[in-house]
Amino acid sequence: MAGTSHGHTPAAWTGVVIAFIGFCVSGAFMVLANPIGFWAGLVVVVLGGVVGMAMRAAGMGAPKATHRDLAEVIAANRVPAKV
């Protein structure tokens, strides 16, 4: 997927960072046996996805690839078989 720059956009990075922070918060509160904090962390995880999708809709994500684009990337990255 390196040829398609999959995930290398501000929308992807922002969504993943927010979700990761929520995951860490949720994990910490799970260890502390605090259900309210645990669920708050999960809400932050979902918020990360929403923010990522909103940023993509605002034009900060990768453009949609067509089947032809993907076929060209696969063909360009194909390693020839050694005989």
N, CA, C and O atoms as a CHARMM CRD file, in Angstrom:
* protein
*
  332
    1    1 MET  N      0.80600  -1.20600   0.00000 PROA 1      0.00000
    2    1 MET  CA     0.00000   0.00000   0.00000 PROA 1      0.00000
    3    1 MET  C      0.84400   1.26300   0.00000 PROA 1      0.00000
    4    1 MET  O      0.30500   2.36900   0.01800 PROA 1      0.00000
    5    2 ALA  N      2.15600   1.11000  -0.01900 PROA 2      0.00000
    6    2 ALA  CA     3.01100   2.28700   0.00800 PROA 2      0.00000
    7    2 ALA  C      2.82000   3.14000  -1.24100 PROA 2      0.00000
    8    2 ALA  O      2.95600   4.36200  -1.18300 PROA 2      0.00000
    9    3 GLY  N      2.50800   2.51500  -2.35400 PROA 3      0.00000
   10    3 GLY  CA     2.33300   3.25800  -3.58900 PROA 3      0.00000
   11    3 GLY  C      1.09600   4.12900  -3.59900 PROA 3      0.00000
   12    3 GLY  O      1.02100   5.07300  -4.38500 PROA 3      0.00000
   13    4 THR  N      0.13000   3.84300  -2.75500 PROA 4      0.00000
   14    4 THR  CA    -1.09600   4.63500  -2.72300 PROA 4      0.00000
   15    4 THR  C     -1.08400   5.67300  -1.61900 PROA 4      0.00000
   16    4 THR  O     -2.06700   6.39300  -1.44300 PROA 4      0.00000
   17    5 SER  N      0.00900   5.76700  -0.86700 PROA 5      0.00000
   18    5 SER  CA     0.12800   6.64300   0.30800 PROA 5      0.00000
   19    5 SER  C     -1.06800   6.45000   1.24200 PROA 5      0.00000
   20    5 SER  O     -1.64800   7.41100   1.74800 PROA 5      0.00000
   21    6 HSD  N     -1.41100   5.20100   1.45100 PROA 6      0.00000
   22    6 HSD  CA    -2.52300   4.81600   2.31500 PROA 6      0.00000
   23    6 HSD  C     -2.26800   5.26800   3.74800 PROA 6      0.00000
   24    6 HSD  O     -1.30200   4.83200   4.37400 PROA 6      0.00000
   25    7 GLY  N     -3.11800   6.12800   4.26500 PROA 7      0.00000
   26    7 GLY  CA    -3.01900   6.55300   5.65100 PROA 7      0.00000
   27    7 GLY  C     -2.07300   7.70500   5.90200 PROA 7      0.00000
   28    7 GLY  O     -1.90900   8.11900   7.05000 PROA 7      0.00000
   29    8 HSD  N     -1.44200   8.24000   4.86500 PROA 8      0.00000
   30    8 HSD  CA    -0.49700   9.33100   5.04500 PROA 8      0.00000
   31    8 HSD  C     -1.16400  10.67200   4.77100 PROA 8      0.00000
   32    8 HSD  O     -0.71500  11.43500   3.91500 PROA 8      0.00000
   33    9 THR  N     -2.23900  10.95400   5.50200 PROA 9      0.00000
   34    9 THR  CA    -2.96400  12.20600   5.33000 PROA 9      0.00000
   35    9 THR  C     -3.23100  12.80700   6.70300 PROA 9      0.00000
   36    9 THR  O     -3.23200  12.09100   7.70500 PROA 9      0.00000
   37   10 PRO  N     -3.45700  14.11600   6.75500 PROA 10     0.00000
   38   10 PRO  CA    -3.78000  14.73700   8.04700 PROA 10     0.00000
   39   10 PRO  C     -5.03100  14.13400   8.69000 PROA 10     0.00000
   40   10 PRO  O     -5.10100  14.00800   9.91200 PROA 10     0.00000
   41   11 ALA  N     -6.00700  13.76600   7.87800 PROA 11     0.00000
   42   11 ALA  CA    -7.23800  13.18600   8.42400 PROA 11     0.00000
   43   11 ALA  C     -6.94900  11.85000   9.10500 PROA 11     0.00000
   44   11 ALA  O     -7.45100  11.58500  10.19800 PROA 11     0.00000
   45   12 ALA  N     -6.14400  11.01600   8.46300 PROA 12     0.00000
   46   12 ALA  CA    -5.82900   9.70400   9.03400 PROA 12     0.00000
   47   12 ALA  C     -5.01000   9.85100  10.31000 PROA 12     0.00000
   48   12 ALA  O     -5.31300   9.21400  11.31900 PROA 12     0.00000
   49   13 TRP  N     -3.98400  10.67800  10.27400 PROA 13     0.00000
   50   13 TRP  CA    -3.13700  10.85000  11.45900 PROA 13     0.00000
   51   13 TRP  C     -3.92700  11.41500  12.63700 PROA 13     0.00000
   52   13 TRP  O     -3.78400  10.93800  13.76300 PROA 13     0.00000
   53   14 THR  N     -4.74800  12.41500  12.39100 PROA 14     0.00000
   54   14 THR  CA    -5.52000  13.02400  13.47500 PROA 14     0.00000
   55   14 THR  C     -6.49800  12.02900  14.07100 PROA 14     0.00000
   56   14 THR  O     -6.59400  11.91300  15.29200 PROA 14     0.00000
   57   15 GLY  N     -7.22400  11.31000  13.22700 PROA 15     0.00000
   58   15 GLY  CA    -8.17800  10.32700  13.73400 PROA 15     0.00000
   59   15 GLY  C     -7.50800   9.23900  14.54800 PROA 15     0.00000
   60   15 GLY  O     -8.02400   8.84200  15.59200 PROA 15     0.00000
   61   16 VAL  N     -6.36800   8.75000  14.08700 PROA 16     0.00000
   62   16 VAL  CA    -5.66500   7.68200  14.80100 PROA 16     0.00000
   63   16 VAL  C     -5.09400   8.17600  16.12300 PROA 16     0.00000
   64   16 VAL  O     -5.15400   7.46500  17.12700 PROA 16     0.00000
   65   17 VAL  N     -4.54100   9.38300  16.13500 PROA 17     0.00000
   66   17 VAL  CA    -3.98100   9.91800  17.38600 PROA 17     0.00000
   67   17 VAL  C     -5.07800  10.11100  18.43100 PROA 17     0.00000
   68   17 VAL  O     -4.88800   9.76600  19.59800 PROA 17     0.00000
   69   18 ILE  N     -6.21100  10.65400  18.02600 PROA 18     0.00000
   70   18 ILE  CA    -7.31500  10.84100  18.97200 PROA 18     0.00000
   71   18 ILE  C     -7.81300   9.49600  19.48100 PROA 18     0.00000
   72   18 ILE  O     -8.05500   9.34000  20.67700 PROA 18     0.00000
   73   19 ALA  N     -7.97000   8.51800  18.58300 PROA 19     0.00000
   74   19 ALA  CA    -8.42600   7.19100  18.99300 PROA 19     0.00000
   75   19 ALA  C     -7.41700   6.52300  19.92400 PROA 19     0.00000
   76   19 ALA  O     -7.80700   5.84900  20.87700 PROA 19     0.00000
   77   20 PHE  N     -6.11900   6.70400  19.65700 PROA 20     0.00000
   78   20 PHE  CA    -5.08600   6.12200  20.50800 PROA 20     0.00000
   79   20 PHE  C     -5.12200   6.72500  21.91200 PROA 20     0.00000
   80   20 PHE  O     -4.97000   6.01000  22.90200 PROA 20     0.00000
   81   21 ILE  N     -5.32200   8.02800  21.99400 PROA 21     0.00000
   82   21 ILE  CA    -5.43400   8.67700  23.30600 PROA 21     0.00000
   83   21 ILE  C     -6.64300   8.12600  24.05200 PROA 21     0.00000
   84   21 ILE  O     -6.55600   7.83900  25.24600 PROA 21     0.00000
   85   22 GLY  N     -7.76200   7.97800  23.36600 PROA 22     0.00000
   86   22 GLY  CA    -8.95500   7.41400  23.99400 PROA 22     0.00000
   87   22 GLY  C     -8.73100   5.99000  24.46400 PROA 22     0.00000
   88   22 GLY  O     -9.20000   5.60400  25.53500 PROA 22     0.00000
   89   23 PHE  N     -8.01300   5.20300  23.66400 PROA 23     0.00000
   90   23 PHE  CA    -7.69500   3.83200  24.04200 PROA 23     0.00000
   91   23 PHE  C     -6.84000   3.80200  25.31100 PROA 23     0.00000
   92   23 PHE  O     -7.07500   2.98900  26.20500 PROA 23     0.00000
   93   24 CYS  N     -5.85300   4.68700  25.38300 PROA 24     0.00000
   94   24 CYS  CA    -4.99000   4.75300  26.57200 PROA 24     0.00000
   95   24 CYS  C     -5.78100   5.18200  27.80800 PROA 24     0.00000
   96   24 CYS  O     -5.60000   4.62100  28.88900 PROA 24     0.00000
   97   25 VAL  N     -6.64800   6.16800  27.64900 PROA 25     0.00000
   98   25 VAL  CA    -7.48700   6.61900  28.76500 PROA 25     0.00000
   99   25 VAL  C     -8.38600   5.48800  29.23400 PROA 25     0.00000
  100   25 VAL  O     -8.50900   5.24000  30.43300 PROA 25     0.00000
  101   26 SER  N     -9.01200   4.80500  28.29000 PROA 26     0.00000
  102   26 SER  CA    -9.90600   3.70700  28.63300 PROA 26     0.00000
  103   26 SER  C     -9.14900   2.58100  29.33600 PROA 26     0.00000
  104   26 SER  O     -9.64900   2.00900  30.30500 PROA 26     0.00000
  105   27 GLY  N     -7.96700   2.26500  28.86200 PROA 27     0.00000
  106   27 GLY  CA    -7.15800   1.22000  29.49100 PROA 27     0.00000
  107   27 GLY  C     -6.73500   1.58800  30.90200 PROA 27     0.00000
  108   27 GLY  O     -6.74700   0.74600  31.80000 PROA 27     0.00000
  109   28 ALA  N     -6.35900   2.85500  31.09600 PROA 28     0.00000
  110   28 ALA  CA    -5.94900   3.29400  32.43200 PROA 28     0.00000
  111   28 ALA  C     -7.11400   3.21100  33.42100 PROA 28     0.00000
  112   28 ALA  O     -6.94200   2.75200  34.55000 PROA 28     0.00000
  113   29 PHE  N     -8.27500   3.64800  33.00300 PROA 29     0.00000
  114   29 PHE  CA    -9.43100   3.60400  33.89700 PROA 29     0.00000
  115   29 PHE  C     -9.93900   2.18000  34.11100 PROA 29     0.00000
  116   29 PHE  O    -10.56300   1.89600  35.13300 PROA 29     0.00000
  117   30 MET  N     -9.68200   1.29600  33.17100 PROA 30     0.00000
  118   30 MET  CA   -10.05600  -0.10400  33.38100 PROA 30     0.00000
  119   30 MET  C     -9.19300  -0.69000  34.50200 PROA 30     0.00000
  120   30 MET  O     -9.69700  -1.41800  35.35800 PROA 30     0.00000
  121   31 VAL  N     -7.89800  -0.37400  34.49900 PROA 31     0.00000
  122   31 VAL  CA    -7.01100  -0.85300  35.55500 PROA 31     0.00000
  123   31 VAL  C     -7.40000  -0.25100  36.90200 PROA 31     0.00000
  124   31 VAL  O     -7.29500  -0.91000  37.93700 PROA 31     0.00000
  125   32 LEU  N     -7.84800   0.99500  36.88400 PROA 32     0.00000
  126   32 LEU  CA    -8.25400   1.68000  38.11300 PROA 32     0.00000
  127   32 LEU  C     -9.66900   1.29300  38.55700 PROA 32     0.00000
  128   32 LEU  O    -10.15300   1.79000  39.57400 PROA 32     0.00000
  129   33 ALA  N    -10.32100   0.42900  37.81900 PROA 33     0.00000
  130   33 ALA  CA   -11.68500  -0.04200  38.12300 PROA 33     0.00000
  131   33 ALA  C    -12.67100   1.12600  38.22300 PROA 33     0.00000
  132   33 ALA  O    -13.47600   1.20900  39.15100 PROA 33     0.00000
  133   34 ASN  N    -12.58200   2.02000  37.24100 PROA 34     0.00000
  134   34 ASN  CA   -13.48200   3.17300  37.18800 PROA 34     0.00000
  135   34 ASN  C    -14.28600   3.07900  35.88900 PROA 34     0.00000
  136   34 ASN  O    -13.79600   3.46000  34.82600 PROA 34     0.00000
  137   35 PRO  N    -15.52500   2.56900  35.97600 PROA 35     0.00000
  138   35 PRO  CA   -16.29800   2.35400  34.74100 PROA 35     0.00000
  139   35 PRO  C    -16.63200   3.64000  33.99000 PROA 35     0.00000
  140   35 PRO  O    -16.69900   3.63200  32.76100 PROA 35     0.00000
  141   36 ILE  N    -16.84300   4.73800  34.70300 PROA 36     0.00000
  142   36 ILE  CA   -17.19200   5.99000  34.01900 PROA 36     0.00000
  143   36 ILE  C    -16.01700   6.46200  33.16400 PROA 36     0.00000
  144   36 ILE  O    -16.21500   6.87500  32.02100 PROA 36     0.00000
  145   37 GLY  N    -14.80800   6.40600  33.69600 PROA 37     0.00000
  146   37 GLY  CA   -13.63100   6.79000  32.92800 PROA 37     0.00000
  147   37 GLY  C    -13.38500   5.85600  31.75800 PROA 37     0.00000
  148   37 GLY  O    -12.96700   6.28600  30.68200 PROA 37     0.00000
  149   38 PHE  N    -13.64800   4.57100  31.97700 PROA 38     0.00000
  150   38 PHE  CA   -13.49800   3.58800  30.89600 PROA 38     0.00000
  151   38 PHE  C    -14.40900   3.93600  29.72400 PROA 38     0.00000
  152   38 PHE  O    -13.96100   3.97100  28.57800 PROA 38     0.00000
  153   39 TRP  N    -15.67400   4.19200  30.00400 PROA 39     0.00000
  154   39 TRP  CA   -16.62200   4.51200  28.94000 PROA 39     0.00000
  155   39 TRP  C    -16.31900   5.86700  28.31700 PROA 39     0.00000
  156   39 TRP  O    -16.54400   6.06000  27.12200 PROA 39     0.00000
  157   40 ALA  N    -15.81500   6.80100  29.10300 PROA 40     0.00000
  158   40 ALA  CA   -15.41900   8.09900  28.54800 PROA 40     0.00000
  159   40 ALA  C    -14.27600   7.91700  27.54700 PROA 40     0.00000
  160   40 ALA  O    -14.24900   8.57300  26.50500 PROA 40     0.00000
  161   41 GLY  N    -13.33100   7.02400  27.86400 PROA 41     0.00000
  162   41 GLY  CA   -12.24800   6.73700  26.93100 PROA 41     0.00000
  163   41 GLY  C    -12.75600   6.13200  25.64200 PROA 41     0.00000
  164   41 GLY  O    -12.25500   6.45700  24.56500 PROA 41     0.00000
  165   42 LEU  N    -13.74300   5.25800  25.73500 PROA 42     0.00000
  166   42 LEU  CA   -14.31600   4.67000  24.51900 PROA 42     0.00000
  167   42 LEU  C    -15.05400   5.71300  23.68700 PROA 42     0.00000
  168   42 LEU  O    -15.07300   5.63500  22.45900 PROA 42     0.00000
  169   43 VAL  N    -15.65600   6.68000  24.35300 PROA 43     0.00000
  170   43 VAL  CA   -16.29900   7.77400  23.61900 PROA 43     0.00000
  171   43 VAL  C    -15.24700   8.56600  22.84200 PROA 43     0.00000
  172   43 VAL  O    -15.49400   8.98600  21.71100 PROA 43     0.00000
  173   44 VAL  N    -14.07700   8.77000  23.44700 PROA 44     0.00000
  174   44 VAL  CA   -12.99400   9.47300  22.75600 PROA 44     0.00000
  175   44 VAL  C    -12.50800   8.65600  21.55800 PROA 44     0.00000
  176   44 VAL  O    -12.17200   9.22900  20.52200 PROA 44     0.00000
  177   45 VAL  N    -12.46400   7.33500  21.68100 PROA 45     0.00000
  178   45 VAL  CA   -12.07500   6.48000  20.54900 PROA 45     0.00000
  179   45 VAL  C    -13.03700   6.68900  19.38400 PROA 45     0.00000
  180   45 VAL  O    -12.60400   6.86300  18.24500 PROA 45     0.00000
  181   46 VAL  N    -14.31400   6.67300  19.65600 PROA 46     0.00000
  182   46 VAL  CA   -15.32200   6.88100  18.60300 PROA 46     0.00000
  183   46 VAL  C    -15.19500   8.29400  18.03400 PROA 46     0.00000
  184   46 VAL  O    -15.34600   8.50000  16.83000 PROA 46     0.00000
  185   47 LEU  N    -14.91800   9.26200  18.90200 PROA 47     0.00000
  186   47 LEU  CA   -14.73800  10.64500  18.45600 PROA 47     0.00000
  187   47 LEU  C    -13.58100  10.75400  17.47200 PROA 47     0.00000
  188   47 LEU  O    -13.63900  11.54000  16.52700 PROA 47     0.00000
  189   48 GLY  N    -12.52900   9.96800  17.69100 PROA 48     0.00000
  190   48 GLY  CA   -11.40900   9.96100  16.75200 PROA 48     0.00000
  191   48 GLY  C    -11.84000   9.54600  15.35500 PROA 48     0.00000
  192   48 GLY  O    -11.40800  10.13400  14.36400 PROA 48     0.00000
  193   49 GLY  N    -12.68700   8.53700  15.27900 PROA 49     0.00000
  194   49 GLY  CA   -13.20400   8.11500  13.97600 PROA 49     0.00000
  195   49 GLY  C    -14.06400   9.17000  13.31400 PROA 49     0.00000
  196   49 GLY  O    -13.98300   9.38700  12.10500 PROA 49     0.00000
  197   50 VAL  N    -14.88500   9.82000  14.11200 PROA 50     0.00000
  198   50 VAL  CA   -15.76000  10.87000  13.58100 PROA 50     0.00000
  199   50 VAL  C    -14.93200  12.04900  13.07200 PROA 50     0.00000
  200   50 VAL  O    -15.20200  12.58400  11.99700 PROA 50     0.00000
  201   51 VAL  N    -13.92500  12.45000  13.84800 PROA 51     0.00000
  202   51 VAL  CA   -13.06200  13.56400  13.43200 PROA 51     0.00000
  203   51 VAL  C    -12.32100  13.20800  12.14700 PROA 51     0.00000
  204   51 VAL  O    -12.22000  14.03500  11.24100 PROA 51     0.00000
  205   52 GLY  N    -11.80200  11.98500  12.06200 PROA 52     0.00000
  206   52 GLY  CA   -11.11000  11.55300  10.84900 PROA 52     0.00000
  207   52 GLY  C    -12.01500  11.59300   9.62900 PROA 52     0.00000
  208   52 GLY  O    -11.60600  12.06600   8.56900 PROA 52     0.00000
  209   53 MET  N    -13.24300  11.10100   9.76800 PROA 53     0.00000
  210   53 MET  CA   -14.18100  11.12600   8.64100 PROA 53     0.00000
  211   53 MET  C    -14.57600  12.55200   8.27100 PROA 53     0.00000
  212   53 MET  O    -14.73000  12.86700   7.09100 PROA 53     0.00000
  213   54 ALA  N    -14.74200  13.42000   9.27900 PROA 54     0.00000
  214   54 ALA  CA   -15.09600  14.81600   9.00000 PROA 54     0.00000
  215   54 ALA  C    -13.95600  15.53200   8.27500 PROA 54     0.00000
  216   54 ALA  O    -14.19200  16.32300   7.36100 PROA 54     0.00000
  217   55 MET  N    -12.72400  15.24900   8.68800 PROA 55     0.00000
  218   55 MET  CA   -11.58100  15.86400   8.01000 PROA 55     0.00000
  219   55 MET  C    -11.43500  15.34100   6.58800 PROA 55     0.00000
  220   55 MET  O    -11.05400  16.08400   5.68500 PROA 55     0.00000
  221   56 ARG  N    -11.73800  14.06500   6.39100 PROA 56     0.00000
  222   56 ARG  CA   -11.69000  13.50800   5.03700 PROA 56     0.00000
  223   56 ARG  C    -12.74800  14.16700   4.16100 PROA 56     0.00000
  224   56 ARG  O    -12.49200  14.48300   2.99900 PROA 56     0.00000
  225   57 ALA  N    -13.94100  14.37300   4.72200 PROA 57     0.00000
  226   57 ALA  CA   -15.00700  15.03500   3.96700 PROA 57     0.00000
  227   57 ALA  C    -14.64600  16.48500   3.65800 PROA 57     0.00000
  228   57 ALA  O    -15.11300  17.04700   2.66700 PROA 57     0.00000
  229   58 ALA  N    -13.80800  17.09500   4.51200 PROA 58     0.00000
  230   58 ALA  CA   -13.38400  18.47500   4.29300 PROA 58     0.00000
  231   58 ALA  C    -12.23300  18.57000   3.29400 PROA 58     0.00000
  232   58 ALA  O    -11.77400  19.67100   2.98800 PROA 58     0.00000
  233   59 GLY  N    -11.76200  17.43500   2.78400 PROA 59     0.00000
  234   59 GLY  CA   -10.73400  17.44800   1.75700 PROA 59     0.00000
  235   59 GLY  C     -9.32400  17.20000   2.26600 PROA 59     0.00000
  236   59 GLY  O     -8.36600  17.37700   1.51400 PROA 59     0.00000
  237   60 MET  N     -9.16900  16.79400   3.52400 PROA 60     0.00000
  238   60 MET  CA    -7.83600  16.55800   4.06900 PROA 60     0.00000
  239   60 MET  C     -7.44700  15.08700   4.04300 PROA 60     0.00000
  240   60 MET  O     -6.42500  14.70500   4.61400 PROA 60     0.00000
  241   61 GLY  N     -8.24600  14.26600   3.39100 PROA 61     0.00000
  242   61 GLY  CA    -7.95200  12.84400   3.27800 PROA 61     0.00000
  243   61 GLY  C     -7.45500  12.52000   1.88200 PROA 61     0.00000
  244   61 GLY  O     -7.32600  13.40200   1.03300 PROA 61     0.00000
  245   62 ALA  N     -7.18000  11.25400   1.65700 PROA 62     0.00000
  246   62 ALA  CA    -6.71900  10.81700   0.34100 PROA 62     0.00000
  247   62 ALA  C     -7.89300  10.79200  -0.63100 PROA 62     0.00000
  248   62 ALA  O     -9.01400  10.46800  -0.23800 PROA 62     0.00000
  249   63 PRO  N     -7.65000  11.12700  -1.88300 PROA 63     0.00000
  250   63 PRO  CA    -8.73800  11.02900  -2.86500 PROA 63     0.00000
  251   63 PRO  C     -9.10900   9.57300  -3.08400 PROA 63     0.00000
  252   63 PRO  O     -8.28800   8.67600  -2.89300 PROA 63     0.00000
  253   64 LYS  N    -10.34600   9.34500  -3.48400 PROA 64     0.00000
  254   64 LYS  CA   -10.79100   7.97800  -3.74500 PROA 64     0.00000
  255   64 LYS  C    -10.06600   7.42500  -4.95700 PROA 64     0.00000
  256   64 LYS  O     -9.96600   8.07600  -5.99700 PROA 64     0.00000
  257   65 ALA  N     -9.56900   6.22100  -4.80200 PROA 65     0.00000
  258   65 ALA  CA    -8.86900   5.56100  -5.90600 PROA 65     0.00000
  259   65 ALA  C     -9.86900   4.74700  -6.71300 PROA 65     0.00000
  260   65 ALA  O    -10.81600   4.17700  -6.17000 PROA 65     0.00000
  261   66 THR  N     -9.64300   4.70700  -7.99800 PROA 66     0.00000
  262   66 THR  CA   -10.48600   3.88100  -8.85600 PROA 66     0.00000
  263   66 THR  C     -9.84000   2.51600  -8.99500 PROA 66     0.00000
  264   66 THR  O     -8.69400   2.32300  -8.58800 PROA 66     0.00000
  265   67 HSD  N    -10.55900   1.58200  -9.56100 PROA 67     0.00000
  266   67 HSD  CA   -10.01500   0.24600  -9.76900 PROA 67     0.00000
  267   67 HSD  C     -8.81100   0.29300 -10.71200 PROA 67     0.00000
  268   67 HSD  O     -7.86400  -0.47700 -10.55700 PROA 67     0.00000
  269   68 ARG  N     -8.85600   1.18400 -11.66900 PROA 68     0.00000
  270   68 ARG  CA    -7.74700   1.28900 -12.61700 PROA 68     0.00000
  271   68 ARG  C     -6.49500   1.80100 -11.89300 PROA 68     0.00000
  272   68 ARG  O     -5.39700   1.30500 -12.14300 PROA 68     0.00000
  273   69 ASP  N     -6.64800   2.78400 -11.00400 PROA 69     0.00000
  274   69 ASP  CA    -5.50800   3.29300 -10.24200 PROA 69     0.00000
  275   69 ASP  C     -4.87700   2.17800  -9.42000 PROA 69     0.00000
  276   69 ASP  O     -3.65400   2.04200  -9.38700 PROA 69     0.00000
  277   70 LEU  N     -5.70100   1.39000  -8.76600 PROA 70     0.00000
  278   70 LEU  CA    -5.18100   0.30300  -7.94500 PROA 70     0.00000
  279   70 LEU  C     -4.47400  -0.74200  -8.79000 PROA 70     0.00000
  280   70 LEU  O     -3.44300  -1.27600  -8.38100 PROA 70     0.00000
  281   71 ALA  N     -5.01600  -1.04000  -9.96400 PROA 71     0.00000
  282   71 ALA  CA    -4.37600  -2.01400 -10.85500 PROA 71     0.00000
  283   71 ALA  C     -3.01100  -1.50900 -11.31500 PROA 71     0.00000
  284   71 ALA  O     -2.07000  -2.29400 -11.43400 PROA 71     0.00000
  285   72 GLU  N     -2.89500  -0.21400 -11.57200 PROA 72     0.00000
  286   72 GLU  CA    -1.61100   0.35800 -11.98100 PROA 72     0.00000
  287   72 GLU  C     -0.59300   0.27600 -10.84300 PROA 72     0.00000
  288   72 GLU  O      0.57900  -0.01100 -11.08600 PROA 72     0.00000
  289   73 VAL  N     -1.02100   0.52000  -9.61900 PROA 73     0.00000
  290   73 VAL  CA    -0.12400   0.44800  -8.46700 PROA 73     0.00000
  291   73 VAL  C      0.34900  -0.98800  -8.25900 PROA 73     0.00000
  292   73 VAL  O      1.53000  -1.22200  -8.00200 PROA 73     0.00000
  293   74 ILE  N     -0.55600  -1.93900  -8.36800 PROA 74     0.00000
  294   74 ILE  CA    -0.18400  -3.35600  -8.20000 PROA 74     0.00000
  295   74 ILE  C      0.80700  -3.76900  -9.27800 PROA 74     0.00000
  296   74 ILE  O      1.79400  -4.44800  -8.99400 PROA 74     0.00000
  297   75 ALA  N      0.54500  -3.36000 -10.51100 PROA 75     0.00000
  298   75 ALA  CA     1.44500  -3.71800 -11.61800 PROA 75     0.00000
  299   75 ALA  C      2.80900  -3.06700 -11.43500 PROA 75     0.00000
  300   75 ALA  O      3.82600  -3.68900 -11.74200 PROA 75     0.00000
  301   76 ALA  N      2.85900  -1.84500 -10.94600 PROA 76     0.00000
  302   76 ALA  CA     4.13100  -1.14400 -10.75500 PROA 76     0.00000
  303   76 ALA  C      4.94600  -1.74500  -9.61800 PROA 76     0.00000
  304   76 ALA  O      6.17500  -1.69400  -9.65100 PROA 76     0.00000
  305   77 ASN  N      4.29100  -2.30900  -8.62300 PROA 77     0.00000
  306   77 ASN  CA     4.98200  -2.86400  -7.46000 PROA 77     0.00000
  307   77 ASN  C      5.22800  -4.35400  -7.56200 PROA 77     0.00000
  308   77 ASN  O      5.77500  -4.95000  -6.63400 PROA 77     0.00000
  309   78 ARG  N      4.83900  -4.97300  -8.66800 PROA 78     0.00000
  310   78 ARG  CA     5.00000  -6.41200  -8.82200 PROA 78     0.00000
  311   78 ARG  C      6.48800  -6.75400  -8.98400 PROA 78     0.00000
  312   78 ARG  O      7.20600  -6.13100  -9.76600 PROA 78     0.00000
  313   79 VAL  N      6.91600  -7.73800  -8.23700 PROA 79     0.00000
  314   79 VAL  CA     8.30600  -8.19700  -8.31500 PROA 79     0.00000
  315   79 VAL  C      8.35700  -9.35800  -9.29600 PROA 79     0.00000
  316   79 VAL  O      7.59800 -10.31900  -9.16500 PROA 79     0.00000
  317   80 PRO  N      9.24600  -9.27300 -10.27500 PROA 80     0.00000
  318   80 PRO  CA     9.30700 -10.36700 -11.24400 PROA 80     0.00000
  319   80 PRO  C      9.82000 -11.65200 -10.59300 PROA 80     0.00000
  320   80 PRO  O     10.68400 -11.61000  -9.71700 PROA 80     0.00000
  321   81 ALA  N      9.29200 -12.77200 -11.02100 PROA 81     0.00000
  322   81 ALA  CA     9.68900 -14.07000 -10.46800 PROA 81     0.00000
  323   81 ALA  C     11.08000 -14.43200 -10.98500 PROA 81     0.00000
  324   81 ALA  O     11.39400 -14.23300 -12.15900 PROA 81     0.00000
  325   82 LYS  N     11.89800 -14.96300 -10.09300 PROA 82     0.00000
  326   82 LYS  CA    13.24400 -15.40300 -10.49100 PROA 82     0.00000
  327   82 LYS  C     13.16700 -16.84900 -10.94100 PROA 82     0.00000
  328   82 LYS  O     12.57400 -17.69700 -10.27300 PROA 82     0.00000
  329   83 VAL  N     13.77300 -17.11200 -12.07900 PROA 83     0.00000
  330   83 VAL  CA    13.74200 -18.45800 -12.62700 PROA 83     0.00000
  331   83 VAL  C     15.09900 -19.10300 -12.51100 PROA 83     0.00000
  332   83 VAL  O     15.27500 -20.25000 -12.92200 PROA 83     0.00000
